[in-house]
Amino acid sequence: MVGITVNSEPRLNPALGPVEIVERKGIGHPDTICDALAEELSLALCRYYREQFGLILHHNVDKALLWGGASQTAFNGGRVIEPMEIFLAGRATLTFKGVVVPVEEILVETGRQWLKTHLHALDAERHVKLHTLIRPGSADLVDLYLRQQNTGVALANDTSCGVGYAPLDELERLVYGVEKHLNSASIKTDHPEIGEDIKVMGVRQGEHIQLTIGCAFVDHSIKDMEDYAAKKAKVVSLVIQQAKRLSNKSVAVEVNTADGDSKDSIYLTVTGTSAEAGDDGEVGRGNRVNGLITPYRPMNMEAAAGKNPVTHVGKLYNIVAQLIADTIVDELPAVQEAQCYLVSRIGKPIHEPQVVDLKVQLREGVATHEVQPRIREICLGHLSNIGSIQDQLLKGTVTVY
């Protein structure tokens, strides 16, 4: 029996407060690269296990470290001196019914393919070394995982929690939308000088928004300091145009605010990411499941990327909590804001959380008891359908970074 509490709160939305902060690390940020490669490996293992054995086997490949390389930038094109190295670690089923799972080959193939697809100036063969540090899972967790095959009920392989909220407010939509716009295929076609390592920090004070953007530029497409300044100004212009589509507030934009007056003091890269020389990365240090870093909202420190999508509640509960909050707001006009908190217990069915706590901000004149039955229905519906999340992840309709 799932115990669900529904509480009405007078104010959940930080957009109603005097100050708000929102951040997003773009697709080329070293931390996001780690999230992406861990998740791609998990999904590739899921596909292999299903195709070969008819079921997804135990794995958790949610540990990754990007050790930055070394480069020498130059106007009109520099070079990578030492490649970045990415270490993917975790646990997986390496053999099943006498069949050896080619984990290393799967890792290298999926990792290189993702890098080629998403980092337009990076040579995934020469600029990156991929390392496989995958060992078999512990016997007790493997047994717990396989027990579901007998019962048909997925059992949580951790005691963990998940959170979600809805809807995104204006600043959150703006920060998310700006990064996605700058990293869109059309922008890269028109402006190949813009790298993928883009970080957007949004600060709202009253009715004014300040966007501070870190944007890696690709040196091959920059002729000199004057050209750099012009192309940086173009990024400001692109952001302002996008901001006008997403916000009615006054928005100020600054790009690469640490730049100096010489080539060695500007954000110039060979590959479009600071991972080539200036920064390292790690799974779980970047965006949450909704793609944002939101210190004014409920947040969870779980690294969702790379965890298996069948029993690992550190992944599933963050996703389903977000789905529950989204559905409540979408289907109930009386609910302005919703927050969902879930807690699991290891070894218990994943569709039966230990705690389900829902906080809602209701429109004026609406009482909690008027919406509580439908909120419970929505919550129980998503929990009973939690097994479908694995298919949504494999189709790409749900992401975790």
C-alpha positions in Angstrom: 0.0 0.0 0.0 1.4 3.3 -1.0 1.0 6.1 1.5 0.6 9.5 -0.3 0.4 12.8 1.5 -0.8 15.9 -0.3 -0.2 19.3 1.2 -1.1 22.8 0.0 1.7 25.4 0.3 1.2 29.1 0.0 4.2 29.7 -2.3 6.4 27.2 -4.1 7.6 29.2 -7.1 10.9 31.1 -6.6 9.9 33.4 -9.5 7.7 35.2 -6.9 10.7 36.0 -4.7 13.1 38.9 -5.1 16.1 36.8 -6.3 16.5 33.6 -8.2 19.5 31.7 -9.6 19.5 29.0 -12.4 22.3 27.3 -14.2 22.8 24.9 -17.1 25.9 23.2 -18.2 25.9 22.7 -22.0 26.4 19.5 -23.9 30.1 20.1 -24.3 30.9 20.8 -20.7 33.2 18.2 -19.2 30.6 17.2 -16.6 27.9 16.8 -19.2 30.1 14.8 -21.4 30.6 12.4 -18.5 26.9 12.2 -17.8 26.2 11.6 -21.5 28.8 8.8 -22.0 27.7 7.0 -18.8 24.1 7.1 -20.0 25.0 6.1 -23.5 26.9 3.1 -22.2 23.9 2.0 -20.0 21.5 2.3 -22.8 23.8 0.4 -25.2 24.1 -2.4 -22.6 20.3 -2.4 -22.2 19.9 -2.9 -26.0 22.6 -5.6 -26.1 21.2 -7.5 -23.1 17.7 -7.4 -24.6 18.8 -8.5 -28.1 21.0 -11.3 -26.8 19.1 -12.6 -23.8 15.6 -11.2 -24.0 15.9 -9.1 -20.8 18.0 -6.2 -19.4 20.6 -7.5 -17.0 22.1 -6.0 -13.9 24.4 -3.0 -14.4 25.3 0.3 -12.9 27.9 2.3 -14.9 27.3 5.6 -13.3 30.9 6.5 -12.4 32.9 8.4 -15.0 35.9 10.8 -14.8 37.2 13.0 -17.6 40.8 13.8 -17.2 41.5 16.9 -19.3 44.1 16.9 -22.0 46.6 19.5 -23.2 46.3 21.8 -26.2 48.0 24.7 -27.9 45.5 27.1 -29.4 46.2 29.5 -32.2 44.2 31.8 -34.5 43.2 29.9 -37.7 43.8 26.6 -35.9 45.9 25.1 -33.1 46.5 21.5 -32.0 45.8 19.0 -29.3 49.0 18.0 -27.6 47.7 15.4 -25.2 44.2 13.8 -25.6 41.7 14.0 -22.9 41.1 10.6 -21.2 37.7 9.4 -20.1 37.4 6.6 -17.6 34.0 4.9 -17.4 33.6 2.7 -14.3 30.9 0.7 -12.7 29.4 -2.8 -12.5 27.8 -4.9 -15.2 26.9 -8.4 -16.1 29.9 -9.5 -18.1 28.8 -13.1 -18.8 25.4 -14.7 -18.9 24.5 -18.3 -19.8 28.0 -18.8 -21.1 28.0 -15.7 -23.4 30.7 -13.1 -22.8 29.3 -9.5 -23.1 31.8 -7.3 -25.1 31.6 -4.4 -22.7 34.8 -2.7 -23.8 33.8 -2.8 -27.5 30.3 -1.4 -26.6 31.8 1.4 -24.6 34.3 2.5 -27.2 31.7 2.3 -30.0 29.0 4.2 -28.2 31.3 6.7 -26.7 33.0 7.7 -29.9 29.7 7.9 -31.8 28.3 10.3 -29.2 31.4 12.5 -29.3 31.3 12.6 -33.1 27.6 13.4 -33.2 27.7 16.2 -30.5 31.1 17.9 -30.7 31.6 19.2 -34.2 35.2 20.4 -33.9 36.5 17.4 -31.9 38.2 14.4 -33.5 36.8 11.5 -31.5 39.6 9.2 -32.6 42.6 11.4 -32.0 41.5 13.8 -29.3 40.1 11.3 -26.8 41.1 8.1 -25.1 38.4 5.9 -23.6 39.1 3.5 -20.7 36.9 0.7 -19.5 36.8 0.0 -15.8 33.8 -2.3 -15.5 33.7 -5.2 -13.1 30.9 -7.7 -12.2 28.3 -6.6 -9.7 28.2 -7.8 -6.1 26.5 -11.2 -5.7 23.8 -9.9 -3.4 22.7 -7.1 -5.7 22.8 -9.4 -8.8 20.6 -11.9 -6.9 18.2 -9.1 -5.9 18.1 -8.0 -9.6 17.5 -11.6 -10.9 14.8 -12.2 -8.2 12.4 -10.0 -10.2 12.5 -12.5 -13.0 10.7 -15.0 -10.8 8.2 -12.6 -9.3 7.7 -10.2 -12.3 8.1 -7.3 -9.8 11.1 -5.0 -10.0 12.8 -4.6 -6.6 14.6 -1.4 -5.6 18.4 -2.0 -5.5 19.0 1.0 -3.2 17.4 3.0 -0.5 17.2 6.4 -2.2 15.1 9.4 -2.9 13.9 11.3 -5.9 12.4 14.8 -6.5 10.6 16.6 -9.2 8.7 19.9 -9.7 6.6 21.7 -12.3 6.3 23.9 -14.1 9.6 25.5 -15.1 9.4 29.2 -14.4 10.5 32.0 -16.8 14.1 32.1 -15.8 14.4 28.3 -15.9 12.9 28.2 -19.4 15.2 31.0 -20.5 18.5 29.5 -19.2 17.6 26.1 -20.7 16.4 27.6 -24.0 19.5 29.8 -24.5 21.9 26.9 -24.1 19.9 24.6 -26.4 19.7 27.4 -29.0 23.4 28.1 -29.0 24.1 24.3 -29.3 21.5 23.7 -32.0 22.5 22.2 -35.4 21.5 25.4 -37.2 23.6 27.6 -35.1 26.6 25.3 -35.5 26.1 25.4 -39.3 26.0 29.2 -39.4 28.5 29.8 -36.7 31.1 27.0 -36.5 33.3 29.1 -34.3 30.9 28.4 -31.4 31.9 25.4 -29.4 29.6 23.1 -27.5 31.1 23.9 -24.1 28.6 26.5 -23.1 27.5 27.3 -19.5 24.6 29.6 -18.8 24.2 31.2 -15.4 21.0 33.2 -15.0 20.4 35.6 -12.1 17.1 37.4 -11.7 16.9 40.4 -9.3 13.4 41.7 -9.3 12.3 42.2 -12.9 15.9 42.2 -14.3 17.7 39.1 -15.6 21.5 38.9 -16.0 22.8 36.0 -18.1 26.5 35.3 -17.8 27.7 32.8 -20.4 30.9 30.9 -20.7 31.3 29.9 -24.4 34.2 28.0 -25.8 35.3 29.3 -29.3 36.9 27.1 -31.9 40.2 28.6 -32.9 40.1 27.3 -36.5 37.3 29.7 -37.2 38.9 32.7 -35.5 41.3 34.9 -37.5 42.6 37.3 -34.9 41.6 39.3 -31.8 39.3 41.6 -33.8 37.5 38.6 -35.3 37.2 37.0 -31.8 35.6 40.2 -30.4 33.2 40.4 -33.3 32.1 36.8 -33.0 31.8 37.1 -29.2 29.5 40.1 -29.9 27.5 37.9 -32.3 26.9 35.4 -29.5 25.6 38.2 -27.3 23.2 39.2 -30.1 22.1 35.6 -30.7 21.3 35.2 -26.9 19.4 38.5 -26.8 17.3 37.5 -29.8 16.5 34.1 -28.1 15.8 35.8 -24.8 13.2 38.1 -26.3 11.4 35.0 -27.5 11.4 33.5 -24.0 11.1 36.4 -21.6 9.3 39.7 -21.3 11.8 40.9 -18.7 14.9 43.1 -19.3 17.8 40.7 -20.0 21.4 41.7 -20.0 24.0 39.3 -21.5 27.7 39.0 -20.9 30.0 36.4 -22.6 33.4 35.2 -21.3 33.8 37.9 -18.7 37.3 36.7 -17.8 38.7 37.5 -21.2 41.8 39.7 -21.4 43.4 41.6 -24.3 45.7 38.9 -25.7 45.3 35.5 -27.4 46.4 33.7 -24.3 43.7 35.3 -22.1 40.6 34.5 -24.2 38.4 31.4 -24.3 39.9 29.8 -27.3 39.9 26.1 -27.9 40.8 23.6 -30.6 37.9 21.3 -30.1 35.1 23.5 -28.7 35.4 22.1 -25.1 37.5 23.1 -22.1 38.1 19.4 -21.6 41.0 19.5 -24.1 43.1 21.4 -21.6 41.4 23.6 -19.0 38.9 21.5 -17.1 38.1 18.0 -16.0 34.7 16.4 -15.5 32.7 13.9 -13.5 29.3 12.2 -13.5 26.7 13.8 -11.3 28.3 17.3 -11.0 26.1 19.0 -13.6 22.5 19.2 -14.6 19.8 17.4 -12.7 17.2 15.2 -14.5 15.3 18.2 -15.8 18.4 19.6 -17.4 19.0 22.4 -14.9 20.9 23.3 -11.7 18.3 25.0 -9.5 19.4 25.9 -6.0 16.1 27.6 -5.3 14.2 24.4 -6.0 14.2 20.9 -4.4 17.2 19.1 -5.8 18.7 15.6 -5.4 22.4 14.8 -5.5 21.9 11.4 -7.2 23.8 10.9 -10.4 21.0 9.5 -12.6 23.2 9.0 -15.7 24.5 5.4 -16.1 22.3 3.8 -13.5 20.2 0.9 -14.8 16.6 1.8 -15.8 15.0 -1.3 -14.3 15.6 -1.3 -10.6 17.8 1.7 -9.7 15.6 4.1 -7.9 18.3 6.7 -7.8 17.5 7.2 -11.5 13.9 6.1 -11.7 12.5 8.0 -8.8 13.9 11.3 -10.1 12.4 10.7 -13.5 9.0 9.5 -12.2 8.8 12.4 -9.6 9.3 14.8 -12.5 6.6 13.1 -14.6 4.2 13.1 -11.6 4.7 16.8 -11.0 4.4 17.6 -14.8 1.1 15.7 -15.1 -0.5 17.2 -12.0 0.2 20.7 -13.3 -0.8 19.8 -16.9 -4.1 18.1 -16.0 -5.3 20.2 -13.0 -5.9 23.9 -13.8 -6.4 24.5 -10.1 -2.8 23.6 -9.4 -0.3 26.3 -10.1 2.8 24.5 -8.8 3.7 21.0 -7.8 6.6 19.3 -6.1 7.0 15.5 -5.7 9.3 13.7 -3.2 9.7 9.9 -3.3 11.7 7.6 -1.0 12.5 3.9 -1.7 13.6 0.9 0.4 16.1 -1.5 -1.0 14.5 -4.9 -1.8 11.0 -3.5 -1.9 8.9 -3.2 -5.1 9.9 0.0 -7.0 6.2 0.9 -7.6 5.6 1.0 -3.8 7.7 3.9 -2.4 8.2 4.2 1.4 7.1 7.8 1.2 5.3 9.9 -1.4 5.0 13.5 -0.4 3.3 16.0 -2.7 3.3 19.7 -2.2 1.0 21.9 -4.4 0.3 25.5 -4.7 -3.4 26.0 -5.5 -5.2 28.8 -7.2 -7.1 31.1 -4.9 -10.4 29.7 -3.6 -9.4 26.0 -4.2 -9.3 23.6 -1.3 -6.8 20.7 -1.0 -9.6 18.1 -0.7 -11.0 19.1 -4.1 -7.8 18.1 -6.0 -6.5 15.3 -3.7 -8.3 12.3 -5.2 -7.1 13.2 -8.8 -3.6 13.9 -7.6 -3.5 10.4 -5.9 -4.7 8.8 -9.1 -2.0 10.6 -11.2 0.7 9.5 -8.7 -0.4 5.9 -8.5 -0.8 5.8 -12.3 2.8 6.8 -12.9 4.2 4.5 -10.2 2.3 1.5 -11.6 3.7 2.4 -15.0 7.3 3.0 -13.9 8.5 0.0 -15.9 7.8 1.9 -19.1 10.5 4.5 -18.3 13.2 2.1 -19.6 11.6 2.2 -23.1 11.3 6.0 -23.0 15.0 6.2 -22.2 15.9 3.9 -25.0 13.7 5.9 -27.4 15.2 9.2 -26.2 11.9 10.7 -25.2 13.2 11.0 -21.6 16.7 12.3 -20.8 18.7 12.7 -17.6 21.0 15.6 -18.2 
